[in-house]
Amino acid sequence: MTWVRHAAQAQSYCLRQRKRTRERPPDDGDIPRFRIDEIKDSYTTTWASKVCHKERQVTRDDFSHHLLERVIQHCGWHKVADAPHAAYPTLVREFFANFNPVIDVPESPHRYKTWVRGQWIRFSPTIIDRYYGLTRTEVVPLPSPHELDMALVARYLYGRDDAWPLATPQFMHDQLTRELRVLLIFVSSNINPTHQRTRFTEHRAILLHHLARLRKIDLGADIFEFIRELGIAVDSQHTIHFSCLISGFCLTQGVSLFPIEESDPPALLLNARSVENSETKIAAGGGRVHIAPSMNAGEDYPDDAAPAAGSDLSIQLAQLMADQTEMG
């Protein structure tokens, strides 16, 4: 029966998650792990069981004619999309357990520094910019909901006139145009990560709209703030993001690994096959896959117009088949 199979799959997933998050006491080789004794207790109760999500490598050849590649090129996110650094989950959890709570306070003697395994390392928006090879030229600040007509944003993202008001409390992944669904997967893994992929907030909708129109964001500052907020907020959130980035800049600044410390397997590639599998799951789950008109990245729509839908169904179907051919 279907429900029996689903229950078995859920149980198997839970067992895998427990195995992943049950951390064995490492052989630390006399490397100091905690800045003060109290942090060891915090590590055990708060951080040791958190799941470390990893950034995804993009197979860019699969998207050479798509919006995702245009965004990567325009924003200079080549290294953000390339093969990420190996992720060392124990190191990442210790990074957060020892995180400097006054890292951005001007009077702090350790401003823009945090303690990892016996040393203070630099951590700031500039460090992230250097690691990824980013620049802050041509950055366009992300607008607030009060500065945008959300009806236009919804019509742009969904590619149809009747997108607003939303039929659901939040924006839905399966309602996006095909190219924007791919962009959202990348954003949700490498730019502004989240474990929730089927629906998303107004803020994420604005970010997606901003990037799709080729408006560059200050990614280094955004990632720094994302990690800082996670580091200083002890809450029930079970997920750590940017594991590859954190591992990378720790090791490039001389942080030591334990004599025996294993990295996690890399995350699933973001490529044509993984997108096709995602589309299949959406269709199987009853979600509608919209055939969207082609959009020019960076195009601004007038206040009284949404992206025009193709009037001829055969043209739309031909466009869809061309998109599928381009994605392999």
C-alpha positions as CSV (number, residue, x, y, z in Angstrom):
1,M,0.0,0.0,0.0
2,T,1.1,3.5,-0.7
3,W,1.0,4.7,2.9
4,V,3.0,1.8,4.1
5,R,5.7,2.6,1.5
6,H,5.7,6.3,2.5
7,A,6.0,5.3,6.2
8,A,8.9,3.0,5.5
9,Q,10.7,5.8,3.5
10,A,10.1,8.3,6.4
11,Q,11.5,5.9,9.0
12,S,14.5,5.2,6.8
13,Y,15.1,8.9,6.4
14,C,14.9,9.5,10.1
15,L,17.4,6.8,10.8
16,R,19.8,8.3,8.2
17,Q,19.4,11.7,9.8
18,R,20.2,10.3,13.3
19,K,23.3,8.6,12.0
20,R,24.4,11.8,10.3
21,T,23.9,14.0,13.4
22,R,25.2,11.6,16.1
23,E,28.7,12.8,16.4
24,R,31.5,10.6,17.8
25,P,33.9,12.2,20.2
26,P,36.8,13.2,17.9
27,D,40.5,12.5,18.5
28,D,41.4,16.1,18.9
29,G,45.1,15.6,18.9
30,D,45.4,18.2,21.7
31,I,43.9,20.9,19.6
32,P,41.7,23.1,21.8
33,R,38.1,22.9,20.8
34,F,36.3,25.4,23.2
35,R,37.4,28.9,24.2
36,I,35.9,28.6,27.7
37,D,34.6,25.5,29.6
38,E,31.0,26.7,29.4
39,I,31.0,26.5,25.6
40,K,31.5,22.8,25.8
41,D,28.1,22.4,27.4
42,S,26.5,24.7,24.9
43,Y,28.1,22.7,22.1
44,T,26.7,19.4,23.5
45,T,23.2,20.7,24.1
46,T,22.8,23.1,21.1
47,W,25.2,22.5,18.3
48,A,26.4,18.9,18.2
49,S,23.1,17.6,16.8
50,K,22.5,20.2,14.1
51,V,22.5,19.2,10.5
52,C,25.1,20.9,8.3
53,H,23.7,21.7,4.9
54,K,26.2,22.2,2.1
55,E,26.3,24.5,-0.9
56,R,25.7,22.9,-4.3
57,Q,27.9,23.0,-7.4
58,V,26.1,24.1,-10.5
59,T,26.8,22.3,-13.8
60,R,26.8,25.6,-15.7
61,D,27.0,24.0,-19.2
62,D,23.5,22.6,-18.5
63,F,22.2,26.2,-18.1
64,S,24.3,28.1,-20.6
65,H,21.2,29.8,-22.2
66,H,19.2,30.2,-19.1
67,L,18.5,32.9,-16.6
68,L,20.6,31.2,-13.9
69,E,23.7,31.6,-15.9
70,R,23.0,35.2,-16.8
71,V,22.6,36.0,-13.0
72,I,25.9,34.2,-12.2
73,Q,27.7,36.1,-14.9
74,H,26.2,39.5,-14.0
75,C,26.8,39.2,-10.3
76,G,30.3,37.6,-10.6
77,W,29.2,34.5,-8.7
78,H,31.4,32.1,-10.6
79,K,33.1,30.7,-7.5
80,V,29.8,30.7,-5.7
81,A,28.4,28.3,-8.3
82,D,31.6,26.2,-8.8
83,A,32.6,23.1,-6.8
84,P,32.4,24.2,-3.1
85,H,35.1,23.4,-0.5
86,A,34.8,20.2,1.3
87,A,32.6,20.6,4.4
88,Y,33.9,19.4,7.8
89,P,30.8,19.3,10.1
90,T,32.6,19.1,13.4
91,L,34.7,22.1,12.5
92,V,31.6,24.0,11.4
93,R,29.6,23.2,14.6
94,E,32.6,24.3,16.7
95,F,32.8,27.5,14.7
96,F,29.2,28.3,15.7
97,A,29.6,27.1,19.3
98,N,32.6,29.5,19.8
99,F,31.1,32.3,17.8
100,N,32.1,35.8,18.9
101,P,28.9,37.5,20.0
102,V,30.3,41.0,19.7
103,I,32.0,40.4,16.3
104,D,30.6,43.6,14.8
105,V,30.9,45.9,17.8
106,P,33.3,48.7,17.0
107,E,34.7,48.8,20.6
108,S,35.4,45.0,20.7
109,P,39.1,44.0,20.8
110,H,38.2,41.2,18.5
111,R,36.0,43.0,16.0
112,Y,35.5,40.9,12.9
113,K,37.3,38.0,14.5
114,T,36.0,34.8,16.0
115,W,37.7,32.0,17.9
116,V,38.2,28.6,16.2
117,R,40.4,25.8,17.6
118,G,42.9,27.9,19.6
119,Q,43.1,31.0,17.4
120,W,41.3,34.1,16.4
121,I,40.5,34.1,12.7
122,R,39.2,37.0,10.6
123,F,35.5,36.8,9.6
124,S,33.8,39.8,8.0
125,P,32.0,40.7,4.8
126,T,35.4,41.6,3.2
127,I,36.7,38.1,4.0
128,I,33.8,36.5,2.3
129,D,34.2,38.9,-0.7
130,R,37.8,37.9,-1.0
131,Y,37.1,34.2,-0.6
132,Y,34.5,34.2,-3.4
133,G,36.3,36.9,-5.5
134,L,33.3,39.3,-5.2
135,T,33.2,43.1,-5.8
136,R,30.8,45.6,-4.5
137,T,30.5,47.7,-7.7
138,E,27.1,48.1,-9.2
139,V,25.3,46.8,-6.1
140,V,21.6,47.7,-6.0
141,P,20.1,47.6,-2.5
142,L,17.2,45.2,-2.1
143,P,13.9,47.2,-1.9
144,S,11.4,46.8,0.9
145,P,7.9,45.5,0.3
146,H,6.7,49.2,0.7
147,E,8.8,50.2,-2.2
148,L,7.4,47.6,-4.6
149,D,4.0,46.7,-6.0
150,M,3.8,43.1,-4.9
151,A,1.1,42.5,-7.5
152,L,3.7,43.2,-10.2
153,V,6.3,41.0,-8.4
154,A,3.8,38.1,-8.3
155,R,2.9,38.5,-11.9
156,Y,6.6,38.6,-12.9
157,L,7.4,35.5,-10.8
158,Y,4.4,33.4,-11.8
159,G,4.3,34.6,-15.4
160,R,0.5,35.2,-15.5
161,D,-2.0,37.9,-15.0
162,D,-4.1,36.3,-12.3
163,A,-1.1,35.8,-9.9
164,W,-2.3,38.4,-7.4
165,P,-3.7,38.2,-4.9
166,L,-2.0,35.0,-3.9
167,A,-4.2,32.0,-3.6
168,T,-1.9,30.7,-0.7
169,P,-0.5,32.4,2.4
170,Q,3.0,32.4,0.9
171,F,4.6,32.2,-2.6
172,M,4.8,28.7,-4.0
173,H,7.8,27.1,-5.7
174,D,5.6,25.1,-8.1
175,Q,3.8,28.3,-9.3
176,L,7.0,29.9,-10.6
177,T,8.0,30.0,-14.2
178,R,10.5,27.3,-15.1
179,E,13.6,29.4,-15.2
180,L,12.7,31.1,-11.9
181,R,12.2,27.7,-10.2
182,V,15.8,26.8,-11.2
183,L,17.1,30.2,-9.9
184,L,15.2,29.7,-6.6
185,I,16.9,26.3,-6.1
186,F,20.3,28.0,-6.5
187,V,19.4,30.9,-4.2
188,S,18.0,28.5,-1.6
189,S,21.3,26.5,-1.5
190,N,24.1,29.0,-2.1
191,I,22.8,32.6,-1.6
192,N,20.2,32.8,1.0
193,P,19.8,29.2,2.2
194,T,16.7,27.6,3.6
195,H,15.5,24.1,4.2
196,Q,12.0,25.1,3.1
197,R,11.8,24.7,-0.7
198,T,8.1,24.3,-1.5
199,R,6.9,27.7,-0.3
200,F,8.7,31.0,0.4
201,T,8.3,34.3,2.0
202,E,7.6,37.8,0.6
203,H,11.2,38.7,1.3
204,R,12.5,35.8,-0.7
205,A,10.1,36.7,-3.5
206,I,11.5,40.2,-3.6
207,L,15.1,38.8,-3.7
208,L,14.2,36.4,-6.5
209,H,12.5,39.3,-8.5
210,H,15.6,41.5,-7.8
211,L,18.1,38.9,-9.1
212,A,15.9,37.9,-12.1
213,R,16.0,41.5,-13.3
214,L,19.8,41.4,-13.0
215,R,20.1,43.6,-9.9
216,K,23.3,42.8,-8.0
217,I,23.2,42.4,-4.2
218,D,26.0,42.8,-1.7
219,L,26.4,39.1,-1.2
220,G,29.4,39.2,1.2
221,A,27.5,41.4,3.6
222,D,24.4,39.4,3.3
223,I,26.1,36.1,4.0
224,F,28.0,37.6,6.9
225,E,24.8,38.8,8.5
226,F,23.1,35.4,7.9
227,I,25.9,33.6,9.7
228,R,26.2,36.2,12.4
229,E,22.5,35.9,13.2
230,L,22.7,32.1,13.4
231,G,25.9,32.3,15.6
232,I,24.4,34.6,18.2
233,A,20.9,33.2,18.3
234,V,20.5,30.0,20.3
235,D,17.1,28.7,19.1
236,S,15.4,25.5,18.0
237,Q,16.6,25.8,14.4
238,H,18.0,22.4,13.5
239,T,20.0,23.4,10.4
240,I,23.4,25.0,9.8
241,H,24.0,26.5,6.4
242,F,27.2,27.6,4.5
243,S,29.2,24.6,5.8
244,C,31.5,24.6,2.8
245,L,32.2,28.3,3.0
246,I,32.9,28.2,6.7
247,S,35.2,25.1,6.3
248,G,37.0,26.8,3.5
249,F,37.8,30.2,5.1
250,C,38.7,28.5,8.4
251,L,41.3,26.2,6.7
252,T,42.7,28.9,4.5
253,Q,43.5,30.9,7.7
254,G,45.4,28.0,9.2
255,V,42.8,26.3,11.4
256,S,43.8,22.7,12.0
257,L,41.9,19.6,11.4
258,F,41.9,16.7,13.8
259,P,44.3,13.8,13.0
260,I,41.2,11.9,11.9
261,E,38.5,14.2,10.7
262,E,36.2,13.3,7.8
263,S,34.4,15.6,5.5
264,D,30.8,15.2,4.5
265,P,30.0,13.9,1.0
266,P,29.3,16.7,-1.4
267,A,25.7,17.9,-1.9
268,L,23.7,16.9,-5.0
269,L,24.8,18.7,-8.1
270,L,22.4,21.3,-9.5
271,N,22.2,20.2,-13.1
272,A,19.6,19.3,-15.7
273,R,19.0,15.9,-14.3
274,S,18.3,17.2,-10.7
275,V,16.0,19.9,-12.0
276,E,14.2,17.3,-14.1
277,N,13.7,15.1,-11.1
278,S,12.4,18.1,-9.1
279,E,9.9,18.8,-11.9
280,T,8.8,15.2,-11.9
281,K,8.2,15.3,-8.1
282,I,6.2,18.5,-8.5
283,A,4.0,17.0,-11.2
284,A,3.6,13.8,-9.1
285,G,2.5,15.8,-6.1
286,G,-0.2,17.5,-8.0
287,G,1.6,20.8,-8.5
288,R,0.9,22.6,-11.7
289,V,3.9,23.1,-14.0
290,H,3.3,26.3,-15.9
291,I,4.5,26.9,-19.4
292,A,5.9,30.4,-19.1
293,P,6.7,32.8,-21.9
294,S,10.4,33.6,-22.4
295,M,11.6,36.6,-20.4
296,N,14.5,38.8,-21.0
297,A,16.5,39.0,-17.9
298,G,16.7,42.6,-16.6
299,E,13.5,43.6,-18.3
300,D,11.2,46.1,-16.5
301,Y,7.5,45.7,-17.0
302,P,5.3,48.8,-17.0
303,D,3.1,49.4,-14.0
304,D,0.0,48.3,-15.9
305,A,1.4,45.3,-17.6
306,A,2.5,41.8,-16.7
307,P,4.6,39.4,-18.8
308,A,2.5,38.6,-21.8
309,A,1.5,35.0,-22.2
310,G,1.9,33.5,-25.7
311,S,-1.4,33.5,-27.6
312,D,-0.6,30.3,-29.5
313,L,-0.4,27.1,-27.5
314,S,1.7,25.4,-30.2
315,I,4.3,28.2,-29.7
316,Q,4.3,27.7,-26.0
317,L,4.8,23.9,-26.4
318,A,7.6,24.5,-28.9
319,Q,9.3,26.8,-26.4
320,L,9.0,24.2,-23.6
321,M,10.5,21.5,-25.8
322,A,13.4,23.9,-26.7
323,D,14.0,24.5,-23.0
324,Q,14.1,20.8,-22.3
325,T,16.5,20.2,-25.2
326,E,18.8,23.0,-23.8
327,M,18.8,21.3,-20.4
328,G,19.8,18.0,-21.7
